[in-house]
Structures are given as C-alpha cells and as structure tokens.
Amino acid sequence: MSFSQIAFILLLVLSIYFAVKQFSFIIRNIKLGKDYEVKGNVMTRWKNVILIALGQKKMFSRMVPAVLHGFIYVAFLFTQIEFLEIIIDGLFGAHRFFAPYLGTLYSVIIGTIEILSVLAFIGTVIFLIRRNIIKLPRLHKPEMKGWPTMDANIILGLEILLLIGIFTMNGADTMLQRIDPAHYPSTGFLPVSGIMGPLFLEGFGKDMLVLLERSGWWLHFLVVLGFLFYIPRSKHLHIFFAFPNVYFSPLESRGEMENMPAVMTEVKSMMGLIPESEIPPMDAELPEFGAKDVFDLSWKTMLDAYTCTECGRCTSVCPANVTGKKLSPRKVLMDIRDRAEEVGRNIDSGSSKFLSEQDATAGVKLSAENYDDGKSLFDYITREELHACTTCNACVEACPVMINPLKPILDMRRYEILTESAGPGDWLPMFTSIENSGSVWAVPDEREKWATEFSE
C-alpha cells in the first residue's frame, strides 16, 4: 500500500469520525425538545419530500434564485458520482475505475458533470455578487451581520475551489491520455476539459501534467471532506435536514393552531364533557403553558431551527418586519439554534454550575432533565419581537423547506401570557373582556344576547 493510499484512508476515516461526532451533538440538541406527534398520510409526506425537498418546488416562487440554486444543487448531486470514483481510486490505488467498464456512458456522465459544473460556477459567482456587491436587502438584515454572512461566503468559496479541482483534474487527465494512454484510460471527449485542456495545457511536460492532475484530484477530495467537516457548523445543514424536516412537517391547514391539553381539559370540565374522575383536583399544581426554553419546544421545532437556510424569505414577507418592527422570523429560528448550541455545550461540560444548589450538593450528574443556567429563550428573543407577530402565516408559506417560524412565537407568547400572567398592556383589556363576556370588545352584554333576542 502506497503512502498516498495510507494518507487517503487516514483522512477519510478521521473526517467521517469528526462528522459523525458533530452530527451526534446536533441530533442530541434536537432531542432536547419535547415529543412531537407525527400525524397524517405517509404517502402525502413522501410526496412532499419528492416535490419540495428533492424537487425544490417552493423555490420557484422567485425564479432567478431558484434557477441559480438549481444549477448548484443539481451539480452537487451529479458530482457525487465522480466523488464515488475518487473514493474507489483512493482506496485501491486505481485511476478512473469506472471508465473501462462504462465506456461511452462514462463520457456522457463526466461530460454532464462538467456542463453542470460550469452552470454551478455561474450561479456561485452571481450569488457572491448578490451578497457582497448588490447587497440584497433580505441578506443584510441585522441578524445576518458577522458570522452568518461569512458562513455563506465560505461555502460559496469552497464551491469555487471544488470546481477548480474538477476542471484541473479533468483537463490535465485529458492531456495525459494522449501522452500515456496505457496508464490513463480514455474518457472520450469532454465538453469543457476537451477544449480547455489543450487550450491552456498544450506544451506542458508529463511530470507537470501529472502534478496538476494529482493536485486537482486531491483538491476535489479535500474540499468534499472540508464540506463534510464544516457543514454541521453551517447553515448548510439543510442539505441533509431538509428531507426529514419536510417529511415531518404537519399536514394540517397552516392557519390551524394546536390546542393546549390542560386548557382543553379545563374547558371540557366546565361544560361537563368529561367525567369527574378525569378532572384534576383543585389543589393540583398548575401546569406551565407554552415555552420558556428549548426544553419546552417540540423536537420538530428544534429540527426547524437546525434546518433553517437563513435565506430570509420568511423575513422578507413578514408584514411586521416590512413595516420596521424588530420581528424577524429568521432571527427567531437562528436564536433557538444558538440557544440549543449553548445548552448542548454546557451539558457536555458536565459543570456543576449548571445544576441547582440542591443537586450540586447531592453530587447529581448534569443532564438535560436537571439543567439550569438561569437563562431562557427570552434572553435571546425579546418580547417586543414576539408581540409584533400578526400570526398571518406569511413566513410559513414562504419557507422553501416547510419550516414553521410561527410555532415557537406562539409557544413563547403563551408562556408569557398564561404562565407569567404578563403581556403588553394594550392586550390586557381584551383578555379580561374575553374572560368575562366571551368577546374581544368590552361590551356589557353577553356575546349570545343578540341571537336570543332574534329568536324571540
């Protein structure tokens, strides 16, 4: 086994190990959330996965970015065929393993990858221009300052490096096929490398061409490993998480809000719809309503947060944000993800400072069940942001991967109003009126009085 093979295997194994470790951390963070009941027809869910996650259906509400993203997305899928060949070549010390077996089909596959790679390069450059020169407004909101913008640029830069690796490898290989056909199997005519190779590499000696071909091959391999290592730290987690997120998304009407079981039990007991044995005793401890921290959200909401692409489509259609209010649905999801990351790191530290004094004294091991750092989601998401939401569902409709930013907003507002008995002063008369007369308006008559008078 050559040194090159040993280095290849070592890098591949280490990359997979660290990627699995990072994904395990993320999945554990998602599981910090409460149980979520998956309801609805399985076939409908798979249809959504095919049309929305795989087919990018909702992207086409905005044609220009949809087409550009399509170039990159399809190129990414097809490039994995060539990467699979690199894996086989690296493990067994081969070169163009599939070429002798596939013949003309191999030329068609690699040629298609090259054309798609050119289109992906065009899309990547345009995305860089949109972000950094044109400065598209939805990509330059306050929550996008610093790391989120840098993250996007790093990914786009890695995509360009990947394309450089592909064309350097293929272009040099095309020239080596002429010089040493015994060791470099024919790939047939390639639409890009077949032209660019002779144009730029004519006259290069064999040693230089071998160096360029190997450099391109290793660059391709290392950039893909870089993606594998980097993606768990990036918004580009949606490459993997979009599929389960779409599958598990609720199939109910977007305007339907879920009832809280404790409230429903109370209402039904008042109306005599449940037996007395099921009614909680009067001295029972009052439950907490809504969500104060990530532990109170569902794991589906946590998955939403990690799936967020930070594209800003939700924020760009939010009427509150458009009119200058602080609410940004994208920021809400980014804040939930940041809080989950903070909680996850603290739990992994095992530090007793995140335990209650009683548990710390008793030597109890730190876990999600007893974690307490004195903070909550309200330290990330302000009440002003929550109050600005009109529950219009525009953000839910706009998301290309079926994320529901409205759900955590409602959960946090329920906690504020029902558990803390707080909320904007302007809302309190409405709550009082609903409690007293069943109407949002403070009128002295019962809500049903008009119907009684009409029937008489």
N, C-alpha and C positions, 0 to 999 in steps of 0.2 A: 504494500500500500504506500503510495507516494505521500510526500509532505503536504501537497495540495489537497489530497483527499482527507488526510487527518485534520487539517485546518478547517476544511469544509464541514466535516461531520461535527467537529467540536463547536463551531459557530452555530450550526443548525440546532444542535441539542441545547446549547445554552440559551439561544433565542426562544425556542419553544418552552423551555423551563420558566424563563422570566415572564413570557407572555401568559402562560397558564397561571402563574402566581399572581400577576396583576388582574387577570380576569376573575380569579377566585375572590380577590379582595372586592371587586366591583359587585359580583353576584352576592357576596355576603352583605354588602351595603344595601343592595336592593331588597334583600330578605329582612332588613331591619323593619320594613313596613308590615302592616297588618295583613291578614288574609284577604284575598280578593276572590269573589265567586265568579267563575267564568261561565257565562250563560249564552245561549243562542246556538244556532245551527252550525255544526262543524264545517259543512261544505261552504256555507257563506263565508266563514272565516278564511278558509283556504282560497276562496275566490278573491277575497280582499288582498291576501298575501300576493297572489299572482298579478292582480291588476295594479295594486297600489305600491307594494314593497318592491316587487320584481319589475313590474311594468311601468312604474313611475307615473301612474295616471294623473295624480293630483298636481304633479309638477307643471303640467301643460296649461294650467290657468295663466301662466306667464311664459309665453312661448320662447323668448330669447334665452333666458337662463335655462329653460327646460332642454332646449336643443344642445346648448353648450355642455350642460351637465350630462346629457345623454351621450355625447361624444366620449367624455371621460369615463362614464360608468360602463359603457359597452366595451371600450378599450381595456378597462380594468378586468372585466370578465374574460375577454379573449386572451389577454396577456398571461393569465394563469396557466394556459396550455403550454406556452413557451417556458414558463417558470417550472412547470412539472418536469419538462425535459431537462432543465438545468439541474433540478434535484437528482434526477436519474444519472445524468452525466457526472455530477459531482460525487455521488456515492460510489459509482462503479468505474470512474476514470474513463468514461466514454466521451464521444463527441457527436452531437446531433443524432442521438439514439434513435429517434423516430424516423429520420429521413430515409434510410434504406427500406423500411417496411411500408411507409405510406406513399412513397413516390410522388406522383402529381398532386395528390391530396395534400401532402406536406407543403408543397409550394403554395397551394391555394390558402392553407391555414396561415402560414407565416406571412404571405402577401396581404391577407386580410388584416392581420395584426398590425402590419406596417401602415396600411391606409388608415386604420382606426387610430393608430398612434399619432399620425400627422394631425388628424382631426382633434385628438385629445390635446396635442400641443397647442393648437389654435385656441381651443376652449380654455386651457390653463392660462395662456397669455392674456386673453380677454378678461378672465376672472381677476387676474392680478391688476389689470388696468382699472377695472370697475371698483376694486377695493382701495387701491392706492393712488390713483390719479383722478378718476372721475369722482371717487368717494361717494358711492351710492348712499343716500341718507339712512336706509334701514340697516346698513352695515357699519354705521358710525354713531350709533346711539351711545349714551353714557356707559351702559353695561359692557360695551364692546371695546372699551379702552384697555390698553395694556395687553395682557396675555391672550384674550380671545382673538384679537386681530393678529397678533404674532403667530398664534396657533394656526390660523388659516393660511398665512403666508408660508409657514414652514411646510405644511402639507403640499401646497402648490409648488414650492421649490423642490420638494422630494419627487413630485410627479415629473418635473422637467429633468431631474437627474436620472430618473428611471428611463425616460425616453432617450436621453443621450446614451445611456448604457446599451439600450436595444439597438439603436442605429449604428453605434460604434462597433458593436459585436457583429451585427449582420453585414455591415459594409466591409469590414476587414475580412470576414469569412468569405464573402463573395470573391474578393481578390485572391485569397488563398486557395480557393477551389481551382483557379486557373493554374497556379504555380505548383500545387501539390495535391492533385485530385485523389491520390491514394489515401491520404490521411484526412482530407476534408471533403466529405460526401456532398454531392451536388444538391443544392436546394431548389434548382430551377431558377427561372428569372423572378426576382423580387421587385415589385413596382417602385420601391423607394431606394433600397440598397443597391439594386441592379443599375441604377442611374447615378446615385450619389457616390457609390464606392469608386467606380472608375474616374469620376469627375474630380474627387478630392484625394484619392489614394494611389493614382497611377504613378508608377515610378518608385514607390516605396519598396524596400527590400523585404525579404521573407521574415527576417527577425523582427523588424519594426511592425509588420502586419500581425505577426503572432502576438507581439506585445499589446497592440491595440485591440486585437480580438479578445485576448485574455482580460485586459483591463475592462472592456465593455461587459464581458461575461461576469466578472466579479462585481462590477458596479451594479449590474442588474440584480444579482443575488443579494448584495449587501443592502441595497435600498429597500428591497422587499422585506428583509429581516428588520431593517430600521422601521418600516411601517408596522410590522408585527409588534415590535417593542414599544413604539410610540403611540399607536392608536388607542390603547387603553387609557392614556393620559390626555386624549384629544377629543374634540367634538366629533371626530370621525368614527367614533364608536357606532354611529348609526349604520355604518357599513354592515355590521353584524346584528345590531339590536333592532333595526327597522323591521326585520321579518317577524321576530316574536312579538314586538310591540303592536304591529298591525294585527297579527293573529289574535292577540288577547284583548284588543280594543272592544269596548261594548258595542253591541249591535242595536241597542235601543235608540230611540229618537234623540238627537243631540239636545233638544230642549227639555228632556226628561231629567228631573233631579231625583236622586235617591232619597227615600225616607229614612229617618233615623229610628232604629228599632225601639229604643227607650221611649221616644216621643209617641210612636205609633201605639205602643202598649198603653201609655197613659191615656191617649185619646180614646182607644177602644174600650178601656175600662170605664171611662166616663160615660160612654154610650151603651155600656152593658153588652159589648160584643165578645167579651172573653170571660171565662169562668173565674170566680173569685180566687180559686187556687193558683191561678197564673198571675195574679196581680201582686206586685212586690209589696212587702209590708211597709207601713208608713214610716217606720224608723230605719228603713234600709238606707245605706249610703248612696247619695246621689251620684249618678254616673257623670263622667266628663264627656261633653259633647264636642264634636268637631275635632280639629287637630291643632296641637300646640307645637309638636316637634315631628321629626321624621318618623318616629316610632308610631305615631297616630295616623299617618297616611297609609294607604294601601301599597302593597308591593308593586301594583300596576302603575301607580303614580310615581313611585321611585324609578321604575323602568322607563316611564315617560321622560323623567329628568335626565337619565343617562342616554336616552335615545335622541335627545334634542340636537338638531343640526346647527342651531344658532343662526339659521338663515334669516330670521327676523320677519318672515311673512305674517306671523301672528301679530307682532307688534305693529307692523305697517298698516294693518286693517283695524286695529283696536281704536274705537272712537274716543276712548279716554286719552290714549296716548296721542292721537292725532290732534286733539284739542289742547295739548300742552300739559296734561296731568302726568304725574310721576309713574303711573302704572305702565309696566311693560310685561306682557305675558312671557316673553322670552326670558327676561330677568328673573321672574318668579321661579321658572324651572332651573335656571342656572344657580340660583340661590339654594334651592332644595338640593341640588347635586353637590354644591360646595359644603353645605351643612352635613350631608351624608359622608362626604370625604373626611371632614373634620371629626365626626363621631367615630368613623371607622378607624382612623389613625389613633385616636385616643384609646379606643377599646384595645387595639393591638398593643399599645404601650403597656397595658396592664397596671398603670399607675393608680395607687390608692386615692389620689387626689380627686378622682372622678367617681368616688364612692361617697355615700352618706357617712357621717361620722360614726354612726352605729355599725354599719357594715365594715368600715375600715378598721374599727377597733376589734371586731369579731374575726378579722382576717378573711373575709369573704372575697372570692376571686371576682375580678371585674368582668362583667358581661353586658350584653345589650339589655338584659332584664333589670339590672341594678345601676345602670349608667346614669350619672347626674353631674353635669359640669356647670349647672346654674344658668345655662343658656337655652335658647329655643329658636325656632324659625322666625319668631318676631324680632330677633336680633339681626336678622338678615333682610326680612321683608317688612317694610313699615306699614303701619295701619292706614296711613294715607293712601298707599298703593292699593290695599285691599278694598278700601271704601270707594275708590274711583271706578271699580268694575261695574258695568251695567248688566252683566250676565247675558249679553246679546249673542254669545256663541260664535262671533266672527272669528276669533282666534282658533277655535276648534275646527271650524270649517276650512280655514286657510292652511292648516298644517299638512304638509305632504306625506307625513308618516303617521297620521292619526293620533297625535298627542293631544291630550285634553288639559290645557292650562287652567281652565275654569274650575276643575275639580278641587285642586288644593286651595284655590282662592276661596271657594265656598266653605271648605272644611275649616279654614282658619277664621273666617268670619263667624261661622257657627260657634267656634270655641270662644271667640271674643264676646259674642252676644249672649250665648246660652250658659257658658261656664263662668265667664268673668263678670257677666251682667254689665258689660261695658258697650261701647259703640259710639258713633257720632251723636252729638246732642240733637241734631235735626231728625234722627231716626226714632228717638225715644217716644215722642207723641204717637207715631204710627204704631209702634209695638203696643203701647198702652191701649190705643183705640181698638186694635185687633183683638186684644185680650178681653176687653170689656164688651165690645159690640160686634166683633167679627168683621169689622170694616176698617179699611185703612184711613177713612176720614172720621174725624172726631165729631160725629153727629149724635144727638141724644137718643134717637130711635133705634130699635133693634133692626138688624140688617134685613130680616124677612118681613118686616111690617108691611111693606108695600104689597107683597104678594097676598098677605092676609086680607088687606083692605080690598084688593082687586077681586078676590074670591067671594067676598061678601056682596 
